[in-house]
Amino acid sequence: MEGAVALFGPRARGFPGPPAPLPATIATPPEPGWGGSTVPLKTLITEESEGVLLVRLNRPEQRNAFNNRMYDELRDTLAEAQRLGEVRAVVVTGTGRAFSAGQDLGEMASPPAGDGSPHGFGPFMDRVCSFDKPLLAAVNGVGVGIGLTLLLHCDLVFIAEGARLRAPFVTLGVVPEAASSYLLPLLVGFRKAAEVLYSADWIDAQRAVELGIANRLCGPEELLPVALDDARRLAKQPPEALRHTKRLLLATREEAVRAARRREDEAFAVRVGSPENREAIRAFFEKRTPDFTKL
């Protein structure tokens, strides 16, 4: 949510080095409204090799902030990855210097009619929460808002030296998202989660590993090779046994995650557009410190 107006189809073979930004399409799954049609990708770049799908968030000028289209495209890419037998694991990373700057603040400033949540966010999270193949993240730079909370749903997280994470929800006058009010305390403990969520302070890469948000600290150049190597190793495991095991793990927290998301969505609908939220957004665009003392 910071520093941006924030926060598949021909699948290339072979990974080494950043891919050329070729026109991408994804053969979408046969879900209502799509009909298996081919839809151009504008916010992602995808490659598949050796059973691993590499997904790059691709809005580098906005530091990969999530807009409506990115939510929808990543949701459908995960749906396709779940459907295709040749995809055994998925790795998500960012293009440029950021993993993701979070929610696009331009869209938060003018939310669509409805429950107050960003359009596409709910269906995207439904897909993430039900994704039953290994989901890995290679955090190559800043991860803010959804750029942090998405990591709580990943099975393995690798983070580059110099990367930083932040949960700025309170400073924006809103509340945590993506069941992070449940998953973060579950992962790091209540008091450490309170420190992260209340203060909105930056978490450096080493601290992210110490807290358990990330599994491994990597040099910037080795980040993606290490993540892909682990993904390939998982891709060689018996696929149905691996999926069954992940479903069992997800089942231990399924109801709690659903309840947390419902509470967060209800609270977010109250907070977005509130005087505190409006002041925070105005201050962001005016490049000043927000003043909540007179609200």
C-alpha positions, 0 to 999 in steps of 0.5 A: 500500500505504499509507494504506488497508486496503492498496492498463462497462455502461451506458457514459456518453457525454462526459467533462468533469468527474467523472462521477456515480457511477451504477450500472455494469455491464460486458458481459464478454467470452465467456471461460470462467466468464462466458458474456458475462453482465452483472456489476455493477461495484463498484470502477470507474467507466467512460465511453466517448467518441470512441473512448476508454474512461476507467476510474476506480479507485473505492475513494476511502475506501481511496485506491483500494487494489486488492482482489480485486474490483478486480483482477478488474473491471479485468482484465475491463474491459480484456478488453472494451475489447480486444474492442470495435472502438469502443474505440481507447484506454484511460485509467486514473485514480483517484477522489478524492485518490489514484491507487492506494494499492496492494495492500489490506493486509488481504488481504495479511495473510490471503492466499488458499491457493495460490501466495501471490499476491493472488487475481486479481493473476496473471490481471490482469497476464496481461491487462495484459501482452497488452493491445494497444491504447494504455493511458494513465495519469493519475496524480492522486495517490499511486501506491504498489505496484501504483499505481506498477508498473502505470505501467511497463506503460502506453504513456503516463503523465501525472502531476499536480503534487503526486502521489507514487509509492512502491515499498514492497515491501522495507519490507513484507518482500516483493519487487517485483511485476508484472515491475518487477524487470525493467521498472524497471531497463530504464526508468531504469537499474539503479542508479536502480531499485535506489535506488527499490526498496531505499529505498522512498523517495517519488518526487515528480512532477517526479522521476517525469518525470526518471526516465522513469516519467512522460511529462509533468507536468501541473497538477492541473486539466489532468491529465485533459484532457491525458491524454484529448486525447492518447488521442483523438489516438491513437484517430484513428490507423489502429487495426490499424496501431497495435495491430500496432505495440504488439504488435511493441513488446511482443514485444521484452520478452515473454519477459523480462517473463514470466520476471521475473513468474515469479521474482517470484511464486516469491519473493513466495510465500516472503516473504508470511507470513514473520516480516518480512512479519508484523512489517511488517503488524502495525506498519502497523496498530498505527501504529508503526515496524517492528522487524526487529532481533530476527527 
